């Protein structure tokens, strides 16, 4: 790897402004070369892509290569994507990280074919970075490798695979994701898998069982996510489990369970929900009021009395939520 880039090898003919900057890429000073790359990118001219790619591939300084990787995020061309993928194998962490970040900003699904080819690399960092880049591209061909990656030894790879499958929303992934949500040894992956099940039909049995199981996970973050997803899916049979979650040791889980019960809309949960109007944390009281607005009835004197008492709550946001709830209940009774 040379200390600098030969500007004459980059382009045959360039505008004068770019040519002056290219000459600085031959400097022995890495700081000069890095600033030259930034100034070249500021020209926003396609003629500067090749020298920036060359710097990524050949410059001796990891700081210069890292800067080149960062700057290339501005252009999405096959040669740029290839160069960024190659930089994932750079010996320096700072370069690999910059390349991974730039790849994650890709927007064109046509880049997916290149990413999928590089996904065959054995290096776990490379595979995790490529799965992350594939996530929002929603490339259908990523389904099979993402499913395979769910059993990867590296938790980062598994986590990124969950992200890909969550965006693809293919029903084939539901059962494997449900299994991961309850059995992966890494709590952060169980949480991610639990969240990714939000595209399931509410009748998908494996999903429901996994989410109900996740409500008892050792990690409160997983329990919180399970309540959120059950509410999103409006799984009616989860009512009792969510009511039980109102007693969770963590208020964050209680809050999400309240929200889920409001989304499900079962009036039978009104009494335990109303009990949390006196919780010490105002966000929980607010969520309880909003949930009662969805499930409360004008025939339920206990719920109405609890809401009316909460109109004197010391928190203005809670009082606002109470007024909204009372108005919703009154409108339903007309």
C-alpha positions as CSV (number, residue, x, y, z in Angstrom):
1,X,0.0,0.0,0.0
2,X,1.6,3.3,-1.1
3,X,1.9,6.3,1.1
4,X,-0.1,8.5,-1.3
5,X,-2.3,8.2,-4.4
6,X,-0.9,9.0,-7.9
7,X,-3.5,11.6,-9.2
8,X,-2.5,10.9,-12.8
9,X,-3.7,7.3,-12.4
10,X,-7.2,8.5,-11.3
11,X,-8.5,10.5,-14.2
12,X,-7.4,11.4,-17.7
13,X,-9.1,14.7,-17.7
14,X,-10.7,16.6,-14.9
15,X,-11.9,20.2,-14.2
16,X,-9.2,22.5,-13.1
17,X,-10.6,22.8,-9.6
18,X,-10.5,19.0,-9.2
19,X,-7.1,18.7,-10.7
20,X,-5.6,21.1,-8.1
21,X,-7.1,18.9,-5.4
22,X,-5.9,15.7,-7.0
23,X,-2.3,16.9,-6.9
24,X,-2.6,17.1,-3.1
25,X,-3.4,13.4,-2.9
26,X,0.3,12.8,-3.7
27,X,1.4,14.6,-0.5
28,X,3.4,12.6,2.0
29,X,1.3,14.2,4.7
30,X,-1.8,12.0,5.5
31,X,-3.7,15.0,6.9
32,X,-3.3,16.9,3.6
33,X,-4.5,13.9,1.7
34,X,-7.6,13.5,4.0
35,X,-8.5,17.2,3.6
36,X,-8.1,16.9,-0.1
37,X,-10.6,14.1,-0.2
38,X,-13.1,16.1,1.7
39,X,-12.6,19.1,-0.7
40,X,-13.0,16.8,-3.7
41,X,-16.2,15.4,-2.3
42,X,-17.5,18.9,-1.8
43,X,-17.3,19.4,-5.6
44,X,-20.2,16.9,-5.9
45,X,-18.9,15.9,-9.3
46,X,-18.8,12.2,-10.4
47,X,-15.3,12.8,-11.7
48,X,-14.0,12.6,-8.1
49,X,-15.4,9.2,-7.3
50,X,-12.5,7.2,-8.8
51,X,-9.7,9.0,-6.8
52,X,-11.8,8.6,-3.6
53,X,-12.3,4.9,-4.3
54,X,-8.5,4.6,-5.0
55,X,-7.8,6.3,-1.7
56,X,-10.0,3.8,0.1
57,X,-8.3,0.9,-1.5
58,X,-4.7,2.0,-1.6
59,X,-3.8,4.8,0.8
60,X,-1.4,3.8,3.6
61,X,-3.2,5.8,6.3
62,X,-6.2,4.2,8.0
63,X,-7.5,7.7,8.8
64,X,-7.5,8.6,5.1
65,X,-9.1,5.3,4.1
66,X,-11.8,5.8,6.7
67,X,-12.5,9.3,5.4
68,X,-12.8,7.9,1.9
69,X,-15.2,5.3,3.1
70,X,-17.3,7.9,4.8
71,X,-17.4,10.2,1.8
72,X,-18.4,7.5,-0.6
73,X,-21.8,7.3,1.1
74,X,-22.7,10.2,-1.2
75,X,-22.6,8.1,-4.3
76,X,-24.4,4.8,-4.9
77,X,-22.8,3.1,-7.9
78,X,-21.7,-0.5,-8.3
79,X,-18.0,0.3,-8.2
80,X,-18.5,2.3,-5.0
81,X,-20.5,-0.5,-3.3
82,X,-17.9,-3.0,-4.3
83,X,-15.1,-0.8,-2.8
84,X,-17.0,-0.3,0.4
85,X,-17.7,-4.1,0.7
86,X,-14.0,-4.7,0.2
87,X,-13.2,-2.2,2.9
88,X,-15.1,-4.3,5.4
89,X,-12.0,-6.5,5.3
90,X,-9.6,-3.7,6.0
91,X,-7.1,-4.5,8.8
92,X,-8.1,-1.4,10.8
93,X,-11.4,-1.1,12.8
94,X,-11.9,2.6,12.0
95,X,-12.0,1.8,8.2
96,X,-14.3,-1.1,8.6
97,X,-16.7,0.9,10.8
98,X,-16.8,3.8,8.2
99,X,-17.4,1.4,5.4
100,X,-20.2,-0.4,7.3
101,X,-21.9,2.9,8.1
102,X,-21.8,4.0,4.5
103,X,-23.2,0.7,3.3
104,X,-26.0,1.0,5.8
105,X,-27.1,4.2,4.0
106,X,-27.7,2.5,0.7
107,X,-31.1,3.2,-0.8
108,X,-31.2,1.4,-4.1
109,X,-32.4,-2.2,-4.2
110,X,-30.2,-2.8,-7.2
111,X,-27.2,-2.7,-4.8
112,X,-28.6,-5.8,-3.1
113,X,-27.0,-8.2,-5.6
114,X,-23.5,-7.0,-4.7
115,X,-24.2,-7.2,-1.0
116,X,-25.6,-10.7,-1.3
117,X,-22.5,-11.9,-3.1
118,X,-20.2,-10.5,-0.4
119,X,-22.4,-12.1,2.2
120,X,-20.7,-15.3,1.4
121,X,-17.6,-14.1,3.3
122,X,-16.8,-16.0,6.5
123,X,-15.9,-13.0,8.5
124,X,-18.7,-12.3,11.0
125,X,-18.2,-8.5,11.0
126,X,-18.6,-8.5,7.2
127,X,-21.8,-10.5,7.3
128,X,-23.3,-8.4,10.1
129,X,-22.5,-5.2,8.2
130,X,-24.0,-6.6,5.0
131,X,-27.1,-7.8,6.7
132,X,-27.5,-4.3,8.2
133,X,-27.1,-2.8,4.8
134,X,-29.6,-5.2,3.2
135,X,-32.3,-4.5,5.9
136,X,-34.0,-1.4,4.5
137,X,-33.4,-2.4,0.9
138,X,-36.0,-5.1,1.3
139,X,-34.4,-7.4,-1.3
140,X,-36.4,-10.6,-1.5
141,X,-33.3,-12.6,-2.2
142,X,-32.1,-11.8,1.2
143,X,-34.7,-14.0,2.8
144,X,-32.8,-17.3,2.6
145,X,-29.4,-16.0,3.9
146,X,-31.1,-14.1,6.7
147,X,-33.0,-17.2,7.8
148,X,-29.7,-19.1,7.8
149,X,-28.0,-16.3,9.8
150,X,-30.5,-16.8,12.6
151,X,-28.4,-19.7,13.8
152,X,-25.1,-17.9,13.4
153,X,-22.7,-18.2,16.4
154,X,-22.2,-14.5,16.4
155,X,-25.0,-12.6,18.2
156,X,-24.4,-9.5,16.1
157,X,-25.0,-11.5,12.9
158,X,-28.2,-13.0,14.4
159,X,-29.4,-9.6,15.4
160,X,-28.9,-8.1,12.0
161,X,-30.6,-11.1,10.4
162,X,-33.7,-10.4,12.6
163,X,-33.7,-6.9,11.3
164,X,-33.7,-8.1,7.7
165,X,-36.6,-10.5,8.3
166,X,-38.6,-7.9,10.1
167,X,-38.4,-5.6,7.1
168,X,-39.1,-8.3,4.5
169,X,-42.3,-9.3,6.4
170,X,-42.3,-12.8,4.8
171,X,-44.6,-15.3,6.7
172,X,-41.9,-18.0,6.2
173,X,-39.8,-16.2,8.8
174,X,-42.5,-16.1,11.6
175,X,-41.9,-19.5,13.1
176,X,-38.1,-19.1,13.2
177,X,-38.4,-15.6,14.7
178,X,-40.9,-16.9,17.3
179,X,-38.4,-19.6,18.3
180,X,-35.7,-17.0,18.6
181,X,-37.9,-14.7,20.7
182,X,-38.1,-17.3,23.5
183,X,-34.9,-19.3,23.1
184,X,-32.0,-17.1,22.0
185,X,-29.4,-16.8,24.8
186,X,-28.9,-13.1,24.1
187,X,-31.7,-10.9,25.6
188,X,-31.2,-8.1,23.1
189,X,-31.8,-10.6,20.3
190,X,-34.9,-12.0,22.0
191,X,-36.2,-8.5,22.3
192,X,-35.5,-7.7,18.6
193,X,-37.1,-11.0,17.5
194,X,-40.2,-10.2,19.7
195,X,-40.5,-6.8,18.1
196,X,-40.1,-8.2,14.6
197,X,-43.1,-10.4,15.0
198,X,-45.3,-7.4,14.7
199,X,-46.1,-8.2,11.0
200,X,-47.7,-11.5,11.9
201,X,-51.4,-12.1,11.5
202,X,-53.1,-12.2,14.9
203,X,-54.2,-15.8,14.2
204,X,-50.6,-17.1,13.9
205,X,-50.4,-19.5,16.8
206,X,-46.6,-19.7,17.1
207,X,-46.4,-16.0,17.3
208,X,-49.0,-15.7,20.0
209,X,-47.4,-18.4,22.1
210,X,-44.0,-16.8,21.7
211,X,-45.2,-13.4,22.7
212,X,-47.1,-14.7,25.7
213,X,-44.0,-16.6,26.7
214,X,-41.9,-13.5,26.3
215,X,-44.1,-11.7,28.8
216,X,-42.4,-13.9,31.4
217,X,-38.8,-13.3,30.1
218,X,-36.1,-12.7,32.7
219,X,-35.2,-9.5,30.9
220,X,-37.7,-6.7,31.4
221,X,-36.9,-5.2,28.0
222,X,-38.1,-8.4,26.4
223,X,-41.3,-8.3,28.5
224,X,-41.9,-4.7,27.5
225,X,-41.5,-5.5,23.8
226,X,-43.8,-8.5,24.1
227,X,-46.5,-6.3,25.5
228,X,-46.0,-3.8,22.7
229,X,-46.2,-6.4,20.0
230,X,-49.3,-8.0,21.5
231,X,-51.0,-4.6,21.5
232,X,-49.9,-3.9,17.9
233,X,-51.4,-7.3,16.8
234,X,-54.5,-6.8,19.0
235,X,-54.3,-10.4,20.2
236,X,-57.6,-10.7,22.2
237,X,-56.5,-13.9,24.0
238,X,-53.6,-12.1,25.6
239,X,-55.8,-9.9,27.8
240,X,-55.4,-11.9,31.0
241,X,-51.6,-12.1,30.5
242,X,-51.4,-8.4,29.9
243,X,-53.5,-7.7,33.0
244,X,-51.0,-9.8,35.0
245,X,-48.3,-7.7,33.5
246,X,-49.8,-4.6,35.1
247,X,-48.1,-5.9,38.3
248,X,-44.7,-6.2,36.7
249,X,-41.8,-5.0,38.8
250,X,-40.8,-2.6,36.0
251,X,-43.0,0.4,35.3
252,X,-41.9,0.3,31.6
253,X,-43.6,-3.1,31.2
254,X,-46.7,-1.9,33.0
255,X,-47.0,1.1,30.7
256,X,-46.7,-1.0,27.6
257,X,-49.2,-3.5,29.0
258,X,-51.7,-0.6,29.6
259,X,-51.2,0.6,26.0
260,X,-51.7,-2.9,24.7
261,X,-54.9,-3.4,26.7
262,X,-56.2,-0.1,25.3
263,X,-55.5,-1.3,21.8
264,X,-57.2,-4.7,22.3
265,X,-60.2,-2.8,23.6
266,X,-61.6,-5.4,26.0
267,X,-63.8,-3.7,28.7
268,X,-63.2,-6.6,31.1
269,X,-59.8,-5.1,31.8
270,X,-61.1,-1.7,32.9
271,X,-60.9,-2.3,36.6
272,X,-57.2,-3.3,36.8
273,X,-56.3,-0.6,34.4
274,X,-58.2,2.0,36.5
275,X,-56.2,0.9,39.5
276,X,-53.0,2.3,37.9
277,X,-54.5,5.8,37.8
278,X,-52.9,6.2,41.3
279,X,-49.4,4.9,40.2
280,X,-46.5,6.9,41.5
281,X,-45.1,7.5,38.0
282,X,-47.1,10.0,36.0
283,X,-46.4,8.4,32.6
284,X,-48.1,5.2,33.9
285,X,-51.1,7.2,35.1
286,X,-51.4,9.0,31.8
287,X,-51.3,5.7,29.9
288,X,-53.9,4.2,32.2
289,X,-56.2,7.1,31.5
290,X,-55.7,6.8,27.7
291,X,-56.4,3.1,27.9
292,X,-59.6,3.7,29.8
293,X,-60.7,6.0,27.0
294,X,-60.5,3.1,24.6
295,X,-62.1,0.4,26.9
296,X,-64.2,2.3,29.4
297,X,-68.0,2.4,29.4
298,X,-70.5,4.9,30.7
299,X,-72.2,2.0,32.4
300,X,-69.1,1.3,34.5
301,X,-69.5,3.6,37.5
302,X,-66.2,2.5,39.0
303,X,-64.2,3.4,36.0
304,X,-66.0,6.8,35.6
305,X,-65.4,7.6,39.3
306,X,-61.7,6.7,39.0
307,X,-61.3,9.0,36.0
308,X,-63.3,11.8,37.6
309,X,-61.0,11.6,40.7
310,X,-58.0,11.7,38.4
311,X,-59.1,15.0,37.0
312,X,-57.4,16.5,40.0
313,X,-54.0,14.8,39.2
314,X,-51.0,17.0,39.9
315,X,-49.6,16.3,36.4
316,X,-51.1,18.4,33.6
317,X,-50.5,15.7,31.0
318,X,-52.4,13.2,33.1
319,X,-55.3,15.6,33.5
320,X,-55.3,16.1,29.7
321,X,-55.4,12.3,29.2
322,X,-58.3,12.0,31.7
323,X,-60.3,14.6,29.8
324,X,-59.7,12.8,26.5
325,X,-60.8,9.5,28.1
326,X,-64.0,10.9,29.5
327,X,-64.8,12.5,26.2
328,X,-64.2,9.3,24.3
329,X,-66.4,7.3,26.8
330,X,-69.2,9.9,26.5
331,X,-69.1,9.9,22.7
332,X,-69.4,6.1,22.6
333,X,-72.5,6.2,24.8
334,X,-74.4,8.5,22.5
